[in-house]
Amino acid sequence: MLRTMRTILIVMLNMIFIGLVVFSCIQMIHLGYGFAYDTLSNSSVAPPPGEDKVISIQSGQTEYDVADDLAGKDLVKGKWSFLIRMKLERDKRGSLKNGEFVLNTSMSYDEILNEIYGG
């Protein structure tokens, strides 16, 4: 009787462990897909007409600083997804422009990149 209960308990614990592993894998896949979609798609934070917001880029600011400012003002979905998009397109766009820019929450990543890189 004790041996049977021990075996049942071990099987149940193994099933719980496997279930947690499967659940964790599904969550990681879901997060990875969402991150890749935000990075590579041309979606925007809000539907048109959106809200205008001013962002200032100073000389010496890094791409990280700009992505952080944009995320802080809710102009992009995520700081890291936009930063990676900036780095992927850096060679074709050149360097960041200095100055103040009026950006809208309905702008796509491409539209924002065109504004801040001057393309």
N, C-alpha and C positions, 0 to 999 in steps of 0.2 A: 504494500500500500504506500509506504513512504517513498519507495523507489519510483512508483508510478507518478506520484505527486511531484517529485523532483524532476522527472522527465517532462511532465506537462509544463511546469514552471519554466524550465530551460527553453522549451519550444516557444512558449508565449513570449519570453524575453527576446528570443531571436527574431520573432515576427515583429515585435515592436521596434527593435533595432533596425531591421531591414526597412520597415515602413518609414522610420525617421530618415534613413539614408536616401530612400527614393524621394520623399517629400523635399529634402534639402536639395537634391539634384534638380528637381523640377523648378524649385524657386530660383536656383542659380541660372538655369536656362532662361527662365522668364525675365530675370533682371538683365542678363546679357543681351537678350533680344531687344528689350526696351532701350538699353544703352546704345546698341548698334543702330537701331531705328532712329533714335534722336540724333545721333552723330551723322548719319549718312543721308537721311531724308531731308526734304525741304519743307517740313512742317513749321508752324509758328506757334507761339505761346497762346495767342488769342485769335479769334476770328475777326475779320474786318468789321468795323473800322478800327478797332484797337484803341490804344492810348499812347499819345506822344510822350516821350521821355528824352531828356537831354543827358548825353554822356560826354565827358571830356577826356581826351587822350593827351597826356603831357609827354614831352620829350623824355626818353629814358624809361617810360613804362614798358613792362614786358607784356607778352601775349597773355601770360597768366593773370597779370593785374587787370587787363582789359576784360578777359573772360569772367573774372571775379566781379568786376563792376557791372557787367551786363547781366550776370545771374542775380546780383544783388538788387537790380532794378527790374527784375522779372521780364527781361527782354529775350532771354534764351531759356530753354527748358532745363539745362544743367551746365554748370561751369565746366565740368570735365568733358562732356560731350562736345561743347563748343570749342574748348581748347584743343582737343584732338582734331576737330574739323579745321581749325586755324592752322595747325601744324601740317596737316595733310595737304593743304592748299597754299602753303607759304611760298613755295617755289614759283607757282604760276601767278601769284598776286603781288609779290614784292614786299615792301615794308609798310608798317602802319603809318597812317597820316596823323599828324598832330592837329588838335583843334577840338571844337565842340561840334557834336553831331546830334541832330534830332532824329531819333529812331522811334519806331512804332512797335507795339507789342504784337501786331499782326504781320510783321515782316518775317520772312523766312531767313534761315541761316545765310543763304546766298546773297540775299538783299542786304543783310547787315554787313557781310564781308565786303560786298561791293562798296558800301559807304565808307567803312573804316580803312580799307586798303586803297580806295580811289579807283577801283577798276570799272 
